Amino acid sequence: MFKLAERIKQLPPYLFKEIDQKKKEIAAKGVDIIDLGIGDPDLPTPPNIIEAMVQAVREPANHHYPSYSGMEDFKIAIAKWYETRFSVKLDPASEVIALIGAKEGIANFSLAFLNPGDYALIPAPAYPVYNSGTHFAGGRPYVLPLYKENNFLPDLASIPDEIAHTATILWLNYPNNPTAAVADRHFFEDVVTFAHTYHIIVCNDLTYSEIAFDGYKPMSLLEIKGAKDIGIEFHSLSKTFNMTGWRIGFAVGNSDAINGLGAIKSNIDSGIFQAIQVAGVEALRAVEESSPAIRKIYTRRRDIMVSGLRDTGFTVSPSKATFYLWVPVPDPYTSVDFTTRLLEEAGVVVTPGNGFGDPGEGYIRLALTKDESRLIEAIERIKNIGI
Ligand SMILES: *Cc1c(COP(=O)(O)O)cnc(C)c1O
């Protein structure tokens, strides 16, 4: 057998392995499984975006290697959207880069800015790629636990001075996956001050900026004065436009950060298929045509799920953003025990919170990525087994 490299052997254990296995076993018995485990929208990509892609794919000019940093039109569309949506001005040439999905950029970013042994400040629970990217670059994660008492925001003041002085990158993600927490201007102002003080690059993952409810509008880190000196923001078309399979996203912000990421990428990939970028231009042109309907669907699902769970005895508050619910598990269960019970007895798949890092223990994450009738069915089944 070939020996795996240490960087793979030392990856944190994949906590969903057992659940995945159990899910297969139960599905094989013919159980009708309701999967609320995956953050992948069930809704289709809006038709205007598909139409733009169909036309662009017929165009021979789009069949070549794309530019590394993204088509000019796509980068201009991104800058335009940022100005309309966040009142943030960006130079499309130096402050914008196209990504093959936000995940790609997040994973590659650490290679550009971490030297072996450098600290990256990483919240937990969190999207796992901040951690794996750090690990692949030889960096050391310093965990910032997210607790309910602190509204699932990291406590920057608790970071020891010697860690803050040696840290290179701070990862943030608001609206947050998996906790559905949001951050306000005051928090981002503190972040910018902290980053200036300790000379840290802030990477904000703003993937869920358009999935927000009850009139709440998530903000960009770059809206804060001085943020562009220290910050970069990752975005994705995946969640905003139900385009997870298309693989398109982007990063914007500090030009040195964008440049560094570009230097890594130009040695690893060759950009996004141009027809997909043309579709991306159309998507961003028409955000306000597609997003309100998508938000409305998730709002209804959220309300159904929250009231159903409350009736069943769970303590859960309605999320202000994202399509997740972050739900405390009843005593005396652990996250994994309760996830297993829901799967075995109710045929409902959820994600155990500790799969996103130890401080996620005691929670499960539910994704509202199934239609209303399935969510109602899931609630019925959970009610039947009781908690
Ligand atoms: C889904 C998700 C991503 C990945 O987005 P892609 O553009 O599909 O790679 C990144 N960050 C968070 C927090 C996500 O939930």
The ligand as an SDF file (V2000), in Angstrom:
LIG
                    3D

 15 15  0  0  0  0  0  0  0  0999 V2000
  -21.7460   26.4130    1.4030 C   0  0  0  0  0  0  0  0  0  0  0  0
  -20.6610   27.1910    2.0770 C   0  0  0  0  0  0  0  0  0  0  0  0
  -19.4810   27.5300    1.3970 C   0  0  0  0  0  0  0  0  0  0  0  0
  -19.1290   26.9410    0.0500 C   0  0  0  0  0  0  0  0  0  0  0  0
  -19.6270   27.6070   -1.0080 O   0  0  0  0  0  0  0  0  0  0  0  0
  -19.2350   27.1650   -2.4710 P   0  0  0  0  0  0  0  0  0  0  0  0
  -19.2310   28.4440   -3.2100 O   0  0  0  0  0  0  0  0  0  0  0  0
  -20.2920   26.2170   -2.9320 O   0  0  0  0  0  0  0  0  0  0  0  0
  -17.8820   26.5230   -2.4590 O   0  0  0  0  0  0  0  0  0  0  0  0
  -18.5600   28.3380    2.0260 C   0  0  0  0  0  0  0  0  0  0  0  0
  -18.7600   28.7680    3.2790 N   0  0  0  0  0  0  0  0  0  0  0  0
  -19.8550   28.4430    3.9740 C   0  0  0  0  0  0  0  0  0  0  0  0
  -20.0250   28.9510    5.3530 C   0  0  0  0  0  0  0  0  0  0  0  0
  -20.8360   27.6330    3.3950 C   0  0  0  0  0  0  0  0  0  0  0  0
  -21.9000   27.2650    4.1160 O   0  0  0  0  0  0  0  0  0  0  0  0
  1  2  1  0
  2  3  1  0
  2 14  2  0
  3  4  1  0
  3 10  2  0
  4  5  1  0
  5  6  1  0
  6  7  2  0
  6  8  1  0
  6  9  1  0
 10 11  1  0
 11 12  2  0
 12 13  1  0
 12 14  1  0
 14 15  1  0
M  END
$$$$
